[in-house]
């Protein structure tokens, strides 16, 4: 409290149950420096939301849980409030079945807490590239009445850091009629394009709630084998992009012998911290933002959040920068590492659904696959275990499941990696691709895949 009230304490007055903060420049007390901003209770912060309003929530570990809980408390008074967000951590109280008459979630990416709601028809899914999300707000395609923000308290200059998640927040804040912020003392202060001015805030609450933590996943022999295959193809001085989960963690472990790697990614995790502390990630050879780890959001443990706090090595940027193919391709040795649910024998990559059942979203896979492919020495990896369901199903398939969504087309597919090896697809015919993919499928499925390929005239 003291560190940000110090400058403005002379301008705070009490009005009713709320505190009305009127910020003034202490060098010229009679001249207003910024517009009025009210510091209120959580209940007061959400009191103005009406039925059929549309609001946006900050995503991932930065889910503004105090404001969201206060909104859900008002559920009996509301109908059809549209709640828009990417993947948000936490229980997602607005997604409970009994909330259906009150809140309608509009998912731009489907997290675990939203899958049931989407697949049961209680929520909507909008397929969209992560790089395009800010434009949904800027163009008015998704108009916003409110935005809920989880940020640091203002510093001495009146700026709040968006902490663990920048993503599309700047566009949402510009577009929203009312900006409501959690001044969260436990939010790490991240640097880069991560700051908002208190002049852009209408209502604020005060809280002390750590960002959601995601533990490091266990990795087994399958993940270790995949990680080693990928790492063997990544040269010293490469710039990497990878996400969260057992395979990215295994790739990180296998990269420990590399030198001067850089990071340009949408998601930052504890794996990046490991590689920085071991001297693998330095960013010295990056063509832009040299020496910087660039990300748009992060999810991990308290160790990650402590590492990024006030760390000038970490630069947070919006998704229309991190996921811009023009920016991605500017790194000559860009290595993008993404995952998939299944891949057919022609190279079509399914990453957002299991048949008709929606699972995640388009996200940034195509942004980085295309951007890395356009880089002069770039590589785009799709890394996945060869089987699912305890080895009873092949993820390399002759034909995709009915309803499966192709996130990355066969023309964009470059390099597929399983625990059995590497299939290079770019520039290869359907027949050549089929042979390469069968070779990295689990051995118990190769004969069946060969027979089906022959039936489909792929062999």
FENPEWO-V780283 format. One line per field, one symbol per residue. ss: DSSP state (H for helix, E for strand, C for the rest). A space follows every 50 residues. Layout:
# FENPEWO-V780283
ss: ???
This chain:
# FENPEWO-V780283
ss: CHHHHHHHHHHEEEECCEEEECCECCCCCCCECCCCEEECCHHHHCCCCC CCCEEEECCECCCCHHHHHHHHHCHHHCCCEEEEECCECCCCHHHCHHHC CCEEEEECCCCHHHHHHHHCCCEEECCCEHHHHHHHHHCCCCCCCEEEEE ECCCCCCCEEECCCECCCHHHHHHHCCEEEEEEECCCCCCEECCEEEHHH CCEEEEECCCCCECCCCCCCHHHHHHHHHHHHHCCCCCEEECCCCHHHHH HHHHCCCCCCEEEECCEECHHHHHHHHCCCECCCCCCCCCCCEEECEECE CHHHHHHHCCCCCEEECCHHHHCCHHHHCCCCCEEEEECCCEEECCCCEE CCEECCEECCCCECHHHHHHHHHHCCCCEEEEECCCEECCCCEECEECCC CCCCCEEECCCCCCEEEECCEEEECCCCCHHHHHHHHHHCCCHHHHHHHH HHHHHCCCC
